[in-house]
Amino acid sequence: MAQRSNNTKIVIRCSEEEKSALLMAKSQLKARTWLELVEKLLRKKKIEPPKTIIQDDAYLLEILTSLKRCANNLNQVTKIANSSKTISHSETVQLKKLAMQISSLKNKVLKSFVVEGGK
């Protein structure tokens, strides 16, 4: 095996928040060195952002409640439009698209937050 010549230094200036994010990424990817972290990141196809840890689930519940209200409103509009037969095909397609976006957003929110305590 060829021996590497590690005599070149790279310096990165960043904020404390950025440093914390880098340290978290290094830990999550189980990289022992910064070079190993960079190599792993270069090999990865998609880099997932670090999850935001929130102290209590009230904030997450508020977000999910808002999304649920949006979905309920969308369902009510759809029900009225279908019962009165005043909805066009293009409007039906738009409503379905909105429903999919709300569902997708809910899933992204659930994947992005970790409630401290393992919920």
C-alpha positions in Angstrom: 0.0 0.0 0.0 1.3 3.4 -1.0 2.0 5.8 1.9 0.2 9.1 1.7 2.0 12.3 2.1 -0.1 14.4 4.5 1.8 17.6 4.6 -0.8 20.0 3.1 -3.0 21.9 5.5 -6.5 23.2 4.8 -8.0 25.8 7.1 -11.7 26.5 7.2 -13.2 29.5 9.0 -16.7 29.2 10.2 -19.2 30.3 12.8 -19.8 28.3 16.0 -23.1 27.1 14.6 -21.4 25.9 11.4 -18.7 24.2 13.5 -21.4 22.4 15.6 -23.1 21.3 12.4 -19.8 20.0 11.0 -19.0 18.1 14.2 -22.5 16.6 14.2 -22.1 15.5 10.6 -18.7 14.0 11.4 -20.3 12.1 14.3 -23.3 10.9 12.3 -21.2 9.6 9.5 -18.8 8.0 12.0 -15.8 9.7 10.4 -12.6 9.5 12.5 -10.8 12.4 10.8 -11.9 15.5 8.9 -10.4 14.0 5.7 -12.5 10.9 6.2 -15.6 13.1 6.6 -14.8 14.9 3.3 -14.2 11.6 1.5 -17.5 10.2 2.8 -19.4 13.3 1.8 -17.9 13.2 -1.7 -19.0 9.6 -2.1 -22.6 10.2 -0.8 -25.1 11.0 -3.4 -27.4 13.0 -1.2 -26.3 14.8 2.0 -29.1 14.8 4.5 -29.2 18.0 6.7 -28.7 17.4 10.4 -31.9 17.0 12.3 -33.1 19.8 14.5 -33.5 18.8 18.1 -36.3 20.5 19.9 -36.7 20.5 23.7 -40.4 19.8 23.9 -42.9 18.6 21.4 -45.3 21.6 21.6 -43.5 23.3 18.7 -43.7 20.2 16.5 -47.3 19.7 17.5 -48.1 23.3 16.5 -46.6 22.7 13.0 -48.5 19.4 12.5 -51.7 21.0 13.8 -51.4 23.8 11.2 -50.8 21.3 8.5 -53.8 19.2 9.6 -56.0 22.4 9.5 -54.8 23.1 5.9 -55.6 19.5 4.9 -59.0 19.7 6.5 -59.8 23.0 4.7 -58.7 21.4 1.5 -61.0 18.4 2.1 -63.9 20.7 2.8 -63.4 22.7 -0.4 -63.2 19.4 -2.3 -66.3 18.0 -0.7 -68.4 21.2 -1.5 -67.0 21.4 -5.0 -67.8 17.7 -5.7 -71.3 17.9 -4.2 -72.3 21.0 -6.2 -70.6 19.7 -9.3 -69.0 23.1 -9.9 -65.4 21.9 -10.1 -63.6 21.5 -13.4 -61.1 18.7 -14.2 -58.2 21.2 -13.9 -59.4 22.4 -10.5 -59.6 18.7 -9.4 -56.0 18.2 -10.5 -54.9 21.3 -8.6 -56.7 20.1 -5.4 -55.0 16.7 -5.7 -51.6 18.4 -6.2 -52.2 20.6 -3.1 -53.1 17.5 -1.1 -49.9 15.7 -2.2 -47.9 18.8 -1.3 -49.4 19.0 2.2 -48.7 15.3 2.8 -45.2 15.7 1.5 -44.6 18.7 3.7 -45.9 16.8 6.8 -43.5 13.9 6.0 -40.6 16.3 5.6 -41.4 18.0 9.0 -41.6 14.6 10.7 -38.2 13.6 9.3 -36.5 16.9 10.0 -37.3 17.1 13.8 -36.3 14.8 16.6 -38.0 15.4 19.9 -35.5 15.1 22.7 -36.5 12.0 24.7 -36.9 9.7 21.6 -40.4 10.4 20.4 
